[in-house]
Amino acid sequence: MKKVLFAPVGIAAGLIAGIAAQKAFARIWATIDSEEPPQPDRRGVSVLKLTAALALEGAIFRLAKGLTEHGARSGFAAATGRWPGEEPAADE
């Protein structure tokens, strides 16, 4: 039941994280290079530059998604009193 109630919150958090990550990547890349980030479908792109751009973009997206999802779950738990996910394992 918790999963069903949390689903809309999780979807909204994911969308917000994606938008925030996209903007953060654009700002960070602008400080690294004056050109647009390289795209994998473009011919003649430096593999080293493409690798750096993709690694940075992936790290930013994962960080934004993880922090946003955790914050959404914390807010949901504060509002409902139930954590919508895995509980930590009990110490033996």
Contacts in CASP RR format, 6 or more apart in sequence:
PFRMAT RR
TARGET T0000
AUTHOR 0000-0000-0000
METHOD contacts of the structure
MODEL  1
MKKVLFAPVGIAAGLIAGIAAQKAFARIWATIDSEEPPQPDRRGVSVLKL
TAALALEGAIFRLAKGLTEHGARSGFAAATGRWPGEEPAADE
2 80 0 8 1.000
2 82 0 8 1.000
2 83 0 8 1.000
2 84 0 8 1.000
2 85 0 8 1.000
3 84 0 8 1.000
3 85 0 8 1.000
5 76 0 8 1.000
5 80 0 8 1.000
5 84 0 8 1.000
6 72 0 8 1.000
6 73 0 8 1.000
6 76 0 8 1.000
6 84 0 8 1.000
6 85 0 8 1.000
9 72 0 8 1.000
9 76 0 8 1.000
9 84 0 8 1.000
10 69 0 8 1.000
10 72 0 8 1.000
12 72 0 8 1.000
13 68 0 8 1.000
13 69 0 8 1.000
13 71 0 8 1.000
13 72 0 8 1.000
14 65 0 8 1.000
14 68 0 8 1.000
14 69 0 8 1.000
16 68 0 8 1.000
17 61 0 8 1.000
17 64 0 8 1.000
17 65 0 8 1.000
17 66 0 8 1.000
17 67 0 8 1.000
17 68 0 8 1.000
17 69 0 8 1.000
18 61 0 8 1.000
18 64 0 8 1.000
18 65 0 8 1.000
20 64 0 8 1.000
20 68 0 8 1.000
21 60 0 8 1.000
21 61 0 8 1.000
21 63 0 8 1.000
21 64 0 8 1.000
21 65 0 8 1.000
24 60 0 8 1.000
24 64 0 8 1.000
25 37 0 8 1.000
25 56 0 8 1.000
25 57 0 8 1.000
25 60 0 8 1.000
25 61 0 8 1.000
26 37 0 8 1.000
28 56 0 8 1.000
28 60 0 8 1.000
29 37 0 8 1.000
29 53 0 8 1.000
29 56 0 8 1.000
32 52 0 8 1.000
32 56 0 8 1.000
33 49 0 8 1.000
37 53 0 8 1.000
37 57 0 8 1.000
38 45 0 8 1.000
38 46 0 8 1.000
38 49 0 8 1.000
38 50 0 8 1.000
38 53 0 8 1.000
39 45 0 8 1.000
40 50 0 8 1.000
40 54 0 8 1.000
73 83 0 8 1.000
73 84 0 8 1.000
73 85 0 8 1.000
76 82 0 8 1.000
76 83 0 8 1.000
76 84 0 8 1.000
77 83 0 8 1.000
77 84 0 8 1.000
END
